[in-house]
Amino acid sequence: MTPRQALQQRLAALDAHLRAENPNLLPVIPTFRNFDRVLVRLGLLGPHESLTTRIPWWPMIAVLGTFSAGKSTFLNGYLGAPLQSTGNQAVDDKFTVICHGPETRREALPGTALNADPRFPFYRIADEIEKVAAGEGKRIDNYLQLKTLSGDRARGKIFIDSPGFDADDQRRSVLRLVDHIVELSDLVLVFFDGRHPEPGAMQDTLKHLVAKTVDRADARKVCYILNQIDTTAKEDNLEAVFGAWQRAIAQAGLVSGRFYALYDSTSAVAIADDAVRARYEARRDADLAELQVRINEVEVARAYRIVGMIDSLVKELKGEIVPQLAAAMKRWRKLVLIGDAVWLALLAALFGGIASLAGGDTVSAFLTWLTQSQPAWAGGLPVGVLVALVVLAGLFGAGHFWLRSFMARRVARSLPERYGDVDLNLQQGFLRNTRFFRSIFRKKPVGWSSGAEKRIFSIREAVAEHVQRINDLFTDPAGRRNRAPAE
């Protein structure tokens, strides 16, 4: 199968998936393909690559937190199946991706199933792991696994259950996965253990799960959950524990956000006092109901996030990528010009040295020989001089083009092969501008012309139309829907 056929097959599969799962997103695909053309001309995408294969189209819900915080118990309860193992100790050391399937499989599929499938959010994540922990990329099965569930609550969504991670067991590769998950998820549930809410126990977790979300534009998607609050019922001090926990989070820089208090009724400690039990159950039920609403809304959030991703990429392209390419071209141009000057000086020194060694009489005789032959077919010009100039130009040109190539490779190494959430290849984009037929004095990157900017403008207009169309599905400011006809 050729790369073009492979891309067409993926696009056909995506089209079929959206027609079945979310037809409202079908009009977005042509906008992505229009953007593909801009990126291909800039060299940031290959000719048979597409942004549509680099983003997860399924809504994603991530469940993160510390060891024994009740993450897996919550997921099992919500999904209605004991899919994940639970316990007071660390029972799973892998990220588990749960999606709908024809049958429920507690036996996990290996991480390769996720790393090699562009429809899932961990496509090629092994390469990212390798960057932060050499040798770990080939051990992807030690980090990821896939399970399927046939229940309706898993339909049309992807759930990610993280292994617990605390200060004594941090690994850079795990944190890289956490950052990746938070970036792509539509809803992030961060669980803390109600039995140990004090700042000391949460210090490292706060650093990676709270502090990183403070400046996010989409921070609303992160929910903070104090789980297993039934353990506070004996002293009846839920408010005090909850307040201490919120203050600990505030110390990490988060001064706003939605906070929940939960516990699992099937594994909770018995609460003897009827009034206390009723109050705890009311708090749990209210917070759980709100969380379930948030989970059910992720399909709407995903539609907006996919459309919004185009606009974000446009801003990233204009504000970051094109300036980076232009800066790299300027640096390359400067290095080539310096190299040309040095090479010209070396040539001058070489011929000057030869002339010095040969002596004045030899040089004078040589110059006379160069100017002797002036045939009519050459327009009366000295052929020897013309040949000498061609040889000199050839020597200089050979050095110039070698310098172009050498300096281009040197500058390219300073640029990332994968940039941003969709892995745009800045190295390839830069090298496209350094081909032998490109002028070193070009200021704008190849592919970034007035035509490209007009296409970008039309893409942003299309994004606005997509947002308006999605808004029309869920809003009705004029109140025209279901309006009773006038009698």
DAHU-V594055 format. One record per pair of residues at least 12 apart in sequence whose C-alpha atoms are under 7 Angstrom apart, sorted by the first residue. I is the first residue (numbers start at 1). J is the second residue. D is the distance in Angstrom with one decimal. If there is no record, write none. Layout:
BEGIN
i=I j=J d=D
i=I j=J d=D
END
This chain:
BEGIN
i=3 j=48 d=5.9
i=4 j=48 d=5.4
i=7 j=48 d=6.4
i=7 j=49 d=6.7
i=21 j=156 d=6.7
i=25 j=303 d=6.8
i=31 j=459 d=6.4
i=31 j=462 d=6.9
i=32 j=51 d=6.5
i=32 j=52 d=6.5
i=33 j=50 d=6.9
i=36 j=50 d=5.8
i=36 j=51 d=6.5
i=38 j=452 d=6.3
i=41 j=447 d=4.9
i=42 j=429 d=5.7
i=42 j=446 d=5.9
i=42 j=447 d=4.6
i=42 j=448 d=6.7
i=43 j=428 d=5.7
i=43 j=429 d=4.0
i=43 j=432 d=6.2
i=44 j=424 d=5.2
i=44 j=425 d=4.8
i=44 j=426 d=5.9
i=44 j=428 d=6.2
i=44 j=429 d=4.9
i=45 j=424 d=6.3
i=45 j=425 d=6.5
i=51 j=422 d=6.8
i=53 j=118 d=5.7
i=53 j=119 d=6.9
i=54 j=118 d=6.2
i=54 j=422 d=5.6
i=55 j=422 d=6.9
i=56 j=119 d=5.6
i=56 j=120 d=5.6
i=56 j=121 d=5.3
i=57 j=119 d=7.0
i=58 j=156 d=6.4
i=58 j=157 d=5.7
i=58 j=158 d=6.5
i=59 j=157 d=5.0
i=59 j=158 d=6.1
i=59 j=186 d=6.3
i=59 j=298 d=5.9
i=59 j=299 d=5.6
i=59 j=302 d=5.4
i=60 j=157 d=6.0
i=60 j=158 d=4.8
i=60 j=159 d=5.9
i=60 j=185 d=4.8
i=60 j=186 d=5.3
i=60 j=187 d=6.7
i=61 j=158 d=6.2
i=61 j=159 d=4.9
i=61 j=160 d=6.2
i=61 j=185 d=5.8
i=61 j=186 d=6.0
i=61 j=187 d=4.9
i=61 j=188 d=5.9
i=62 j=159 d=5.9
i=62 j=160 d=4.7
i=62 j=161 d=6.4
i=62 j=181 d=6.9
i=62 j=185 d=6.3
i=62 j=187 d=6.3
i=62 j=188 d=4.8
i=62 j=189 d=6.1
i=63 j=160 d=5.9
i=63 j=161 d=5.0
i=63 j=162 d=6.2
i=63 j=188 d=6.1
i=63 j=189 d=4.8
i=63 j=190 d=6.1
i=64 j=161 d=6.6
i=64 j=162 d=5.3
i=64 j=189 d=6.1
i=64 j=190 d=4.9
i=64 j=191 d=6.1
i=65 j=164 d=5.8
i=65 j=190 d=5.3
i=65 j=191 d=4.6
i=65 j=192 d=6.0
i=66 j=164 d=4.5
i=66 j=165 d=5.3
i=66 j=166 d=6.0
i=66 j=191 d=6.8
i=66 j=192 d=6.2
i=66 j=205 d=7.0
i=67 j=89 d=7.0
i=67 j=90 d=5.8
i=67 j=164 d=4.0
i=67 j=165 d=6.1
i=68 j=87 d=6.7
i=68 j=88 d=5.1
i=68 j=89 d=6.0
i=68 j=90 d=6.5
i=68 j=193 d=6.9
i=69 j=191 d=5.9
i=69 j=192 d=5.4
i=69 j=193 d=4.4
i=69 j=227 d=6.4
i=70 j=227 d=6.6
i=71 j=191 d=6.5
i=72 j=84 d=5.7
i=72 j=85 d=6.8
i=72 j=86 d=6.0
i=72 j=161 d=6.9
i=73 j=86 d=6.1
i=79 j=153 d=5.9
i=79 j=154 d=6.8
i=83 j=106 d=5.6
i=90 j=164 d=6.8
i=92 j=163 d=5.7
i=93 j=163 d=5.0
i=94 j=142 d=6.5
i=94 j=143 d=4.7
i=94 j=144 d=5.3
i=94 j=145 d=6.8
i=94 j=162 d=6.7
i=94 j=163 d=5.5
i=95 j=143 d=6.0
i=95 j=144 d=4.9
i=95 j=145 d=6.4
i=95 j=160 d=6.7
i=95 j=161 d=5.8
i=95 j=162 d=4.6
i=95 j=163 d=5.8
i=96 j=144 d=6.0
i=96 j=145 d=5.0
i=96 j=146 d=5.7
i=96 j=147 d=7.0
i=96 j=160 d=5.6
i=96 j=161 d=5.1
i=96 j=162 d=6.4
i=97 j=145 d=6.3
i=97 j=146 d=4.8
i=97 j=147 d=6.2
i=97 j=158 d=6.8
i=97 j=159 d=5.8
i=97 j=160 d=4.6
i=97 j=161 d=6.5
i=98 j=146 d=6.0
i=98 j=147 d=4.9
i=98 j=148 d=5.5
i=98 j=158 d=5.8
i=98 j=159 d=5.0
i=98 j=160 d=6.2
i=99 j=147 d=6.7
i=99 j=148 d=5.1
i=99 j=149 d=6.2
i=99 j=154 d=5.8
i=99 j=157 d=6.3
i=99 j=158 d=4.9
i=99 j=159 d=6.5
i=100 j=148 d=5.4
i=100 j=149 d=4.9
i=100 j=150 d=5.5
i=100 j=154 d=5.0
i=100 j=155 d=5.0
i=101 j=148 d=5.0
i=101 j=149 d=5.4
i=101 j=150 d=5.1
i=102 j=150 d=5.5
i=103 j=148 d=6.8
i=103 j=149 d=5.9
i=103 j=150 d=4.9
i=104 j=148 d=5.3
i=104 j=149 d=4.1
i=104 j=150 d=5.2
i=105 j=147 d=5.8
i=105 j=148 d=5.3
i=105 j=149 d=6.4
i=106 j=147 d=6.2
i=107 j=147 d=6.9
i=108 j=145 d=5.7
i=108 j=146 d=5.3
i=108 j=147 d=5.1
i=109 j=145 d=5.6
i=109 j=146 d=4.9
i=109 j=147 d=6.4
i=110 j=141 d=5.4
i=110 j=144 d=6.8
i=110 j=145 d=5.0
i=110 j=146 d=6.5
i=111 j=140 d=5.7
i=111 j=141 d=4.3
i=111 j=143 d=6.9
i=111 j=144 d=4.4
i=111 j=145 d=4.6
i=111 j=146 d=6.8
i=112 j=140 d=6.7
i=112 j=141 d=6.4
i=126 j=138 d=6.8
i=126 j=140 d=6.0
i=129 j=173 d=5.3
i=129 j=176 d=6.9
i=132 j=172 d=6.3
i=132 j=173 d=6.0
i=133 j=172 d=6.8
i=133 j=173 d=6.0
i=166 j=204 d=6.4
i=166 j=205 d=6.2
i=167 j=204 d=5.0
i=186 j=221 d=6.3
i=186 j=298 d=6.0
i=186 j=301 d=6.3
i=186 j=302 d=6.2
i=187 j=221 d=4.8
i=187 j=222 d=6.1
i=187 j=298 d=6.8
i=188 j=221 d=6.0
i=188 j=222 d=4.6
i=188 j=223 d=6.1
i=189 j=222 d=6.1
i=189 j=223 d=5.0
i=189 j=224 d=6.1
i=189 j=225 d=7.0
i=190 j=223 d=6.1
i=190 j=224 d=4.9
i=190 j=225 d=5.9
i=191 j=224 d=6.3
i=191 j=225 d=4.8
i=191 j=226 d=6.1
i=191 j=227 d=6.5
i=192 j=225 d=6.1
i=192 j=226 d=5.0
i=192 j=227 d=5.9
i=193 j=226 d=6.0
i=193 j=227 d=5.4
i=193 j=228 d=6.4
i=194 j=226 d=5.4
i=194 j=227 d=5.2
i=194 j=228 d=5.2
i=194 j=229 d=5.2
i=195 j=231 d=6.5
i=197 j=245 d=5.4
i=198 j=245 d=6.5
i=199 j=248 d=5.3
i=206 j=249 d=6.8
i=206 j=252 d=6.4
i=207 j=252 d=6.9
i=210 j=252 d=6.8
i=210 j=254 d=6.9
i=211 j=252 d=5.6
i=211 j=253 d=6.2
i=211 j=254 d=6.9
i=214 j=253 d=6.7
i=214 j=254 d=5.7
i=220 j=257 d=6.9
i=223 j=258 d=5.6
i=223 j=259 d=6.3
i=224 j=258 d=6.4
i=224 j=259 d=4.9
i=224 j=260 d=6.2
i=225 j=259 d=5.8
i=225 j=260 d=4.7
i=225 j=261 d=5.8
i=226 j=260 d=6.1
i=226 j=261 d=4.9
i=226 j=262 d=6.4
i=227 j=261 d=5.9
i=227 j=262 d=4.8
i=227 j=263 d=5.4
i=228 j=262 d=6.0
i=228 j=263 d=4.3
i=228 j=264 d=6.9
i=229 j=261 d=6.6
i=229 j=262 d=6.1
i=229 j=263 d=5.7
i=230 j=263 d=6.1
i=230 j=268 d=6.1
i=230 j=269 d=6.4
i=231 j=269 d=6.8
i=233 j=271 d=6.6
i=260 j=287 d=5.8
i=261 j=284 d=6.1
i=261 j=287 d=6.5
i=262 j=284 d=5.0
i=262 j=288 d=6.9
i=263 j=284 d=6.7
i=304 j=467 d=7.0
i=307 j=463 d=6.3
i=307 j=466 d=6.9
i=307 j=467 d=7.0
i=311 j=460 d=6.4
i=311 j=463 d=6.8
i=325 j=430 d=5.9
i=325 j=445 d=6.5
i=326 j=443 d=6.6
i=326 j=444 d=6.1
i=326 j=445 d=6.1
i=328 j=411 d=6.7
i=332 j=407 d=6.2
i=332 j=408 d=6.3
i=332 j=411 d=6.5
i=333 j=440 d=5.6
i=333 j=441 d=6.9
i=335 j=407 d=6.7
i=336 j=403 d=6.1
i=336 j=404 d=5.9
i=336 j=407 d=6.7
i=339 j=403 d=6.6
i=340 j=400 d=6.0
i=343 j=399 d=6.9
i=344 j=396 d=6.9
i=370 j=382 d=6.8
i=370 j=384 d=4.2
i=370 j=385 d=5.4
i=371 j=384 d=6.2
i=371 j=385 d=6.5
i=401 j=436 d=7.0
i=408 j=431 d=6.7
i=408 j=434 d=6.5
i=412 j=427 d=5.2
i=412 j=430 d=6.8
i=412 j=431 d=7.0
i=415 j=427 d=5.5
i=433 j=445 d=6.4
i=433 j=446 d=5.9
END
